[in-house]
């Protein structure tokens, strides 16, 4: 199955314009900095600020800071109204002093780098053949932001039964927002993604893809020290399909990163970002990230998808899908599972890349 992502615009996303946001001073500044970087119109930013409710005290000094970074006069006037409205609120809590980062671990030798890529390629190309037949719960939380300021609002939560049988994936819709649904997952409206189980890895590492890997840095994911390599795939050798409302489709060039466990050369994370999207195609940006982790099926550990994230932009409309894979079970002709679709999101701290602190372990 070729890795695919698709986008169609929800009409109800426009309702987000009318929803107020409760923000701290730091969060408001981050939004304004994003709007300055994206060159949003001053009036649009001012209209957004007027709908904000502060959770901390905003001051004139904060306004002067943002004006110095390029904030427009109308948005600054809107901030002055927030200064008055937040006068009785507590001041922002100052962050603790930032400690100096530890000295970086030296990169591995070119010989070690080549060996890591070779071993990771061998395991990636045989990955799907080593997986057992299984079923699992796929929970996708879909977000949208029509303002383009990366202030996402949850649109819906989709649960699906994912079966992996004879190296093929099959998706069956279970529920939307907790309401039971039946039907084909491919016919679900909005942004969707398929092909997470091995497809992404295989297509990056296949010899005909001719992806070039270059050392990037060390990283730490969920307690594991990882090699991080950057790669790029030319458009002529790409198999990544991006579609819009099931009416138009492109196969773009893309770049990304792979995170390879230092102790066992297995890929723990893959990121992809489309390059040079056609000017006539509605989607201007498409990004994807997939995390793997070990989980047990019938008492045996397997490296399986843990979580994926997809982001796309159509004009100023931003969408984001966060998908988690839960309740892995061995597949059988009589297998039945009652899914609890009200699962809590995986804590962000378990998904963040950590800074390498141990410089004494083997390189």
VENKAJO-V788881 format. One record per residue. N is the residue number from 1. PSI is psi in degrees with one decimal (999 if undefined). D_FIRST is the distance of its C-alpha to the first C-alpha in Angstrom with 2 decimals. Layout:
BEGIN
n=N psi=PSI d_first=D_FIRST
n=N psi=PSI d_first=D_FIRST
END
This chain:
BEGIN
n=1 psi=126.0 d_first=0.00
n=2 psi=139.5 d_first=3.79
n=3 psi=126.8 d_first=6.42
n=4 psi=144.5 d_first=8.63
n=5 psi=147.7 d_first=12.17
n=6 psi=154.7 d_first=14.69
n=7 psi=132.9 d_first=18.45
n=8 psi=145.5 d_first=21.22
n=9 psi=132.7 d_first=24.77
n=10 psi=130.5 d_first=26.62
n=11 psi=-32.4 d_first=30.17
n=12 psi=-9.5 d_first=31.45
n=13 psi=-28.3 d_first=30.55
n=14 psi=-22.8 d_first=33.83
n=15 psi=-20.1 d_first=35.69
n=16 psi=-23.3 d_first=34.98
n=17 psi=-28.9 d_first=37.64
n=18 psi=1.4 d_first=40.27
n=19 psi=127.2 d_first=39.40
n=20 psi=160.1 d_first=41.60
n=21 psi=136.2 d_first=40.45
n=22 psi=117.8 d_first=42.40
n=23 psi=148.2 d_first=42.21
n=24 psi=171.5 d_first=44.01
n=25 psi=-43.6 d_first=45.72
n=26 psi=-41.6 d_first=43.08
n=27 psi=-41.3 d_first=40.25
n=28 psi=-44.2 d_first=42.18
n=29 psi=-39.3 d_first=42.77
n=30 psi=-41.4 d_first=39.10
n=31 psi=-44.6 d_first=38.25
n=32 psi=-38.2 d_first=41.08
n=33 psi=-38.8 d_first=40.05
n=34 psi=-40.8 d_first=36.55
n=35 psi=-37.1 d_first=38.22
n=36 psi=-44.0 d_first=40.50
n=37 psi=-38.0 d_first=37.69
n=38 psi=-1.2 d_first=35.77
n=39 psi=43.0 d_first=39.12
n=40 psi=152.0 d_first=39.17
n=41 psi=143.8 d_first=42.33
n=42 psi=-42.8 d_first=45.25
n=43 psi=-40.4 d_first=45.79
n=44 psi=-42.9 d_first=42.19
n=45 psi=-40.1 d_first=42.45
n=46 psi=-42.4 d_first=45.90
n=47 psi=-37.3 d_first=44.68
n=48 psi=-46.2 d_first=42.02
n=49 psi=-34.4 d_first=44.65
n=50 psi=-22.4 d_first=46.98
n=51 psi=0.2 d_first=44.57
n=52 psi=141.0 d_first=44.28
n=53 psi=124.8 d_first=46.28
n=54 psi=146.3 d_first=47.21
n=55 psi=-6.4 d_first=47.18
n=56 psi=168.3 d_first=49.40
n=57 psi=124.0 d_first=52.37
n=58 psi=142.7 d_first=51.63
n=59 psi=166.7 d_first=54.40
n=60 psi=-30.9 d_first=55.69
n=61 psi=-35.8 d_first=54.77
n=62 psi=-39.3 d_first=51.08
n=63 psi=-43.3 d_first=51.55
n=64 psi=-38.3 d_first=53.31
n=65 psi=-45.3 d_first=50.49
n=66 psi=-34.7 d_first=47.88
n=67 psi=-38.1 d_first=50.24
n=68 psi=-24.7 d_first=50.48
n=69 psi=-1.2 d_first=46.72
n=70 psi=11.8 d_first=46.73
n=71 psi=142.3 d_first=46.71
n=72 psi=162.4 d_first=48.27
n=73 psi=-35.6 d_first=51.63
n=74 psi=-41.5 d_first=50.40
n=75 psi=-35.7 d_first=47.86
n=76 psi=-40.3 d_first=50.68
n=77 psi=-39.4 d_first=52.96
n=78 psi=-36.6 d_first=50.36
n=79 psi=-34.8 d_first=50.20
n=80 psi=-32.3 d_first=54.02
n=81 psi=-35.5 d_first=53.80
n=82 psi=-32.1 d_first=51.54
n=83 psi=-45.5 d_first=54.16
n=84 psi=-42.9 d_first=56.73
n=85 psi=-24.7 d_first=54.51
n=86 psi=10.3 d_first=53.46
n=87 psi=-31.4 d_first=56.93
n=88 psi=-0.7 d_first=57.49
n=89 psi=159.5 d_first=54.15
n=90 psi=151.4 d_first=53.90
n=91 psi=154.1 d_first=53.21
n=92 psi=142.6 d_first=49.83
n=93 psi=126.5 d_first=49.66
n=94 psi=137.6 d_first=49.81
n=95 psi=149.5 d_first=47.13
n=96 psi=150.8 d_first=48.35
n=97 psi=137.0 d_first=49.07
n=98 psi=124.4 d_first=46.06
n=99 psi=150.2 d_first=46.56
n=100 psi=137.2 d_first=46.12
n=101 psi=149.7 d_first=42.78
n=102 psi=160.1 d_first=43.08
n=103 psi=141.4 d_first=43.11
n=104 psi=149.2 d_first=39.66
n=105 psi=138.6 d_first=38.40
n=106 psi=147.2 d_first=38.57
n=107 psi=154.6 d_first=35.34
n=108 psi=162.3 d_first=34.58
n=109 psi=161.8 d_first=35.80
n=110 psi=-32.8 d_first=33.76
n=111 psi=-42.7 d_first=33.65
n=112 psi=-42.0 d_first=32.22
n=113 psi=-45.8 d_first=29.62
n=114 psi=-38.1 d_first=28.48
n=115 psi=-41.6 d_first=28.44
n=116 psi=-46.2 d_first=26.38
n=117 psi=-41.3 d_first=23.67
n=118 psi=-45.0 d_first=23.75
n=119 psi=-39.1 d_first=23.52
n=120 psi=-38.1 d_first=20.78
n=121 psi=-45.0 d_first=18.72
n=122 psi=-44.2 d_first=19.44
n=123 psi=-36.8 d_first=18.45
n=124 psi=-41.5 d_first=15.21
n=125 psi=-23.9 d_first=14.04
n=126 psi=7.0 d_first=15.08
n=127 psi=-54.4 d_first=14.03
n=128 psi=-28.4 d_first=11.43
n=129 psi=-22.9 d_first=13.90
n=130 psi=-5.2 d_first=16.64
n=131 psi=143.6 d_first=15.37
n=132 psi=166.3 d_first=17.11
n=133 psi=132.5 d_first=15.96
n=134 psi=168.9 d_first=16.76
n=135 psi=155.1 d_first=16.96
n=136 psi=170.6 d_first=17.86
n=137 psi=127.9 d_first=19.10
n=138 psi=116.8 d_first=17.30
n=139 psi=121.6 d_first=20.08
n=140 psi=122.2 d_first=19.61
n=141 psi=121.3 d_first=22.80
n=142 psi=128.0 d_first=22.71
n=143 psi=157.3 d_first=25.50
n=144 psi=154.1 d_first=27.05
n=145 psi=99.4 d_first=29.98
n=146 psi=-8.5 d_first=31.40
n=147 psi=-20.0 d_first=34.13
n=148 psi=11.7 d_first=31.98
n=149 psi=9.7 d_first=33.94
n=150 psi=34.9 d_first=31.16
n=151 psi=83.5 d_first=32.98
n=152 psi=147.2 d_first=30.11
n=153 psi=137.9 d_first=30.80
n=154 psi=126.4 d_first=28.67
n=155 psi=-48.5 d_first=27.53
n=156 psi=168.0 d_first=25.90
n=157 psi=121.2 d_first=24.25
n=158 psi=127.6 d_first=21.30
n=159 psi=135.3 d_first=20.63
n=160 psi=150.4 d_first=17.70
n=161 psi=116.9 d_first=17.19
n=162 psi=121.6 d_first=13.89
n=163 psi=135.9 d_first=13.50
n=164 psi=107.3 d_first=11.72
n=165 psi=125.8 d_first=12.79
n=166 psi=45.2 d_first=12.43
n=167 psi=27.4 d_first=9.47
n=168 psi=142.0 d_first=7.43
n=169 psi=143.5 d_first=7.78
n=170 psi=128.7 d_first=10.28
n=171 psi=129.2 d_first=12.39
n=172 psi=123.7 d_first=16.05
n=173 psi=135.0 d_first=18.48
n=174 psi=-52.8 d_first=21.64
n=175 psi=159.1 d_first=23.88
n=176 psi=120.1 d_first=24.63
n=177 psi=36.2 d_first=27.59
n=178 psi=-6.0 d_first=28.48
n=179 psi=125.2 d_first=28.84
n=180 psi=135.1 d_first=27.03
n=181 psi=149.6 d_first=24.53
n=182 psi=142.0 d_first=22.69
n=183 psi=-177.6 d_first=20.00
n=184 psi=128.5 d_first=16.42
n=185 psi=-34.6 d_first=14.88
n=186 psi=-21.3 d_first=13.27
n=187 psi=2.5 d_first=16.94
n=188 psi=132.4 d_first=18.28
n=189 psi=171.1 d_first=20.24
n=190 psi=-167.8 d_first=20.42
n=191 psi=131.1 d_first=18.01
n=192 psi=162.6 d_first=14.67
n=193 psi=139.9 d_first=11.72
n=194 psi=167.7 d_first=8.37
n=195 psi=23.9 d_first=5.95
n=196 psi=-23.8 d_first=9.24
n=197 psi=84.3 d_first=9.17
n=198 psi=-23.6 d_first=9.24
n=199 psi=-47.0 d_first=6.50
n=200 psi=-46.6 d_first=9.55
n=201 psi=-48.9 d_first=11.91
n=202 psi=-45.2 d_first=10.52
n=203 psi=-27.2 d_first=10.27
n=204 psi=-40.1 d_first=13.72
n=205 psi=-11.4 d_first=15.33
n=206 psi=136.6 d_first=14.29
n=207 psi=-37.2 d_first=17.69
n=208 psi=-18.9 d_first=16.77
n=209 psi=-30.1 d_first=15.89
n=210 psi=37.5 d_first=19.55
n=211 psi=136.3 d_first=19.47
n=212 psi=133.1 d_first=23.02
n=213 psi=134.1 d_first=23.88
n=214 psi=137.0 d_first=27.22
n=215 psi=135.2 d_first=29.05
n=216 psi=-56.2 d_first=29.32
n=217 psi=175.2 d_first=31.07
n=218 psi=154.6 d_first=31.33
n=219 psi=166.8 d_first=30.02
n=220 psi=121.8 d_first=30.28
n=221 psi=122.4 d_first=27.62
n=222 psi=43.5 d_first=28.65
n=223 psi=-3.0 d_first=31.41
n=224 psi=129.7 d_first=29.50
n=225 psi=130.6 d_first=30.58
n=226 psi=143.7 d_first=27.72
n=227 psi=139.6 d_first=27.55
n=228 psi=123.9 d_first=26.03
n=229 psi=137.8 d_first=24.81
n=230 psi=148.3 d_first=24.06
n=231 psi=165.4 d_first=21.61
n=232 psi=142.4 d_first=20.78
n=233 psi=125.6 d_first=18.27
n=234 psi=152.1 d_first=19.80
n=235 psi=-38.1 d_first=18.51
n=236 psi=-17.3 d_first=18.58
n=237 psi=7.8 d_first=16.07
n=238 psi=147.4 d_first=13.83
n=239 psi=16.2 d_first=10.16
n=240 psi=114.1 d_first=10.64
n=241 psi=127.7 d_first=10.94
n=242 psi=121.5 d_first=13.89
n=243 psi=155.8 d_first=15.20
n=244 psi=115.3 d_first=18.65
n=245 psi=28.5 d_first=19.62
n=246 psi=23.1 d_first=17.02
n=247 psi=-33.9 d_first=19.63
n=248 psi=150.6 d_first=18.95
n=249 psi=141.8 d_first=16.10
n=250 psi=158.7 d_first=16.41
n=251 psi=93.8 d_first=14.60
n=252 psi=162.1 d_first=17.12
n=253 psi=158.3 d_first=18.39
n=254 psi=158.3 d_first=18.24
n=255 psi=166.7 d_first=20.20
n=256 psi=-166.0 d_first=20.13
n=257 psi=147.5 d_first=21.36
n=258 psi=138.7 d_first=20.39
n=259 psi=117.0 d_first=22.71
n=260 psi=126.1 d_first=23.36
n=261 psi=130.5 d_first=25.66
n=262 psi=-35.3 d_first=28.97
n=263 psi=-36.3 d_first=29.82
n=264 psi=119.0 d_first=26.53
n=265 psi=62.7 d_first=24.19
n=266 psi=142.6 d_first=21.12
n=267 psi=126.2 d_first=19.36
n=268 psi=-18.4 d_first=20.56
n=269 psi=143.4 d_first=19.43
n=270 psi=133.9 d_first=17.29
n=271 psi=147.8 d_first=18.34
n=272 psi=142.6 d_first=17.15
n=273 psi=123.7 d_first=19.32
n=274 psi=147.0 d_first=18.92
n=275 psi=146.9 d_first=21.85
n=276 psi=51.2 d_first=23.96
n=277 psi=138.5 d_first=22.39
n=278 psi=140.3 d_first=24.11
n=279 psi=-25.4 d_first=27.37
n=280 psi=-5.8 d_first=26.71
n=281 psi=134.1 d_first=23.44
n=282 psi=-32.7 d_first=24.30
n=283 psi=121.8 d_first=22.27
n=284 psi=-28.4 d_first=24.19
n=285 psi=142.0 d_first=22.50
n=286 psi=125.7 d_first=19.08
n=287 psi=151.0 d_first=18.76
n=288 psi=143.6 d_first=16.48
n=289 psi=137.9 d_first=17.55
n=290 psi=126.1 d_first=16.17
n=291 psi=137.8 d_first=18.74
n=292 psi=154.0 d_first=18.48
n=293 psi=164.4 d_first=21.41
n=294 psi=136.5 d_first=22.64
n=295 psi=157.5 d_first=22.93
n=296 psi=138.9 d_first=24.30
n=297 psi=118.1 d_first=22.89
n=298 psi=38.2 d_first=25.76
n=299 psi=-1.9 d_first=27.85
n=300 psi=136.7 d_first=25.60
n=301 psi=137.6 d_first=24.18
n=302 psi=144.8 d_first=20.51
n=303 psi=115.7 d_first=19.03
n=304 psi=157.0 d_first=16.70
n=305 psi=134.9 d_first=15.76
n=306 psi=-46.0 d_first=19.06
n=307 psi=144.4 d_first=18.75
n=308 psi=156.6 d_first=16.90
n=309 psi=133.4 d_first=18.62
n=310 psi=134.8 d_first=17.71
n=311 psi=139.7 d_first=20.58
n=312 psi=155.9 d_first=21.14
n=313 psi=129.3 d_first=24.36
n=314 psi=104.1 d_first=25.47
n=315 psi=-123.7 d_first=29.11
n=316 psi=-3.4 d_first=30.71
n=317 psi=122.7 d_first=28.39
n=318 psi=139.0 d_first=26.37
n=319 psi=150.6 d_first=23.64
n=320 psi=129.8 d_first=22.30
n=321 psi=128.1 d_first=19.91
n=322 psi=116.8 d_first=20.59
n=323 psi=135.2 d_first=18.34
n=324 psi=147.7 d_first=19.50
n=325 psi=120.0 d_first=18.19
n=326 psi=167.2 d_first=21.14
n=327 psi=48.5 d_first=22.59
n=328 psi=132.0 d_first=20.32
n=329 psi=153.8 d_first=21.50
n=330 psi=136.5 d_first=20.96
n=331 psi=137.8 d_first=19.27
n=332 psi=160.1 d_first=21.71
n=333 psi=-23.9 d_first=22.45
n=334 psi=18.0 d_first=25.28
n=335 psi=128.4 d_first=23.92
n=336 psi=137.7 d_first=25.12
n=337 psi=133.9 d_first=25.14
n=338 psi=114.5 d_first=27.12
n=339 psi=135.1 d_first=25.39
n=340 psi=104.7 d_first=27.62
n=341 psi=-2.0 d_first=25.82
n=342 psi=53.6 d_first=28.71
n=343 psi=145.1 d_first=27.54
n=344 psi=147.5 d_first=29.06
n=345 psi=150.5 d_first=27.05
n=346 psi=130.1 d_first=26.78
n=347 psi=136.9 d_first=29.88
n=348 psi=-33.7 d_first=29.33
n=349 psi=-23.6 d_first=31.57
n=350 psi=-9.6 d_first=29.14
n=351 psi=-11.0 d_first=26.44
n=352 psi=148.5 d_first=28.71
n=353 psi=130.7 d_first=29.07
n=354 psi=155.5 d_first=32.56
n=355 psi=138.5 d_first=35.08
n=356 psi=125.6 d_first=35.86
n=357 psi=-25.0 d_first=39.38
n=358 psi=111.3 d_first=39.92
n=359 psi=4.4 d_first=40.98
n=360 psi=-15.9 d_first=42.46
n=361 psi=164.6 d_first=39.48
n=362 psi=141.9 d_first=38.26
n=363 psi=999 d_first=36.48
END
